[in-house]
Amino acid sequence: MTTTAPVVAFDQVSKAYGEVRAVDGLTLTLRPGETVALLGPNGAGKSTTLDLLLGLKTPDSGGVRLFGGTPREAIVAGRVGAMLQSGGLMDEVTVAELVGLACDLHPKPYRPSEVLSRAGVAQIADRKVGKLSGGQAQRVRFALATAGDSDLIVLDEPTTGMDVTTRQAFWATVREQADQGRTVLFATHYLEEADAVADRVLVLHRGRLLADGTAAEIKAKAGARRIAFDMEGAVDEALLRALPFLSAITVSNSGSGRTVRIQSTDADATVHALYGLGIYPRNLEVAGLGLEQAFVAITEAEEAKQS
């Protein structure tokens, strides 16, 4: 099936559970070949959004389209591979048997040996699924999601339980999938992964899309920069907190002096005022916010608006 339609299109989609609006008027489009990170605090609506995308839940209003058709049509055609947080594993079969079943069921399957190798689970192919560690089970879930030639891969918190080395190997494999032209959508709590891997970042909060852009654009949207410096001796914190354009400040012990870290919406003006107070910092550094700090700043600003 060929189409020029977007890979994923949400049009004013809403989903509520009682009084809680898990997804609230969500509109977004994913295009072919993108690697997209879905970020948000707990309760932001990430898992519900993925469930709606996969047809596991039905929206109360609005529409979800995959490749111009319904989620079910795309999944039946083998165009979607999904790795969810739980489920999909049968404890009493071996890894090889489970992956072989997934390949048999896929409309456009790969060879099981290829799937096992790519997912990094060939060495545990004969192990019963119920005997796997958390990280190994995640790799098996990834094998099931990539058992065939799908155009869209959906990953919900994929590296939970993986150690650092395994996580690095996992993302290298995901990049290979993206390099082959597939669209990858993943939800994660590890913001450094989103910063390193994603072409595009979506920030959800209370079911609404707060930000949509590259990691650099999301950082710029936060509208703040980091200032860090050292000071010798005692520090008048009240004087520092009176500096202009501060959005956050921390002062910590550092040897015989203090280390000061500031977030400022106008770093140049803040540093100018610092010198104007007769304070001459050592090891002064001014840099943009990391994705994690930008994410916190954006969501905290939204909370402040709604309170």
Helices and strands as residue ranges (DSSP letters): E 8-17, E 20-30, E 35-39, H 46-53, E 61-66, H 71-76, E 80-83, H 95-105, H 112-118, G 122-124, G 129-131, H 134-145, E 152-156, H 164-179, E 183-187, H 191-197, E 200-205, E 208-213, H 215-221, E 225-232, H 237-241, E 246-254, E 257-264, H 267-276, E 282-288, H 291-306
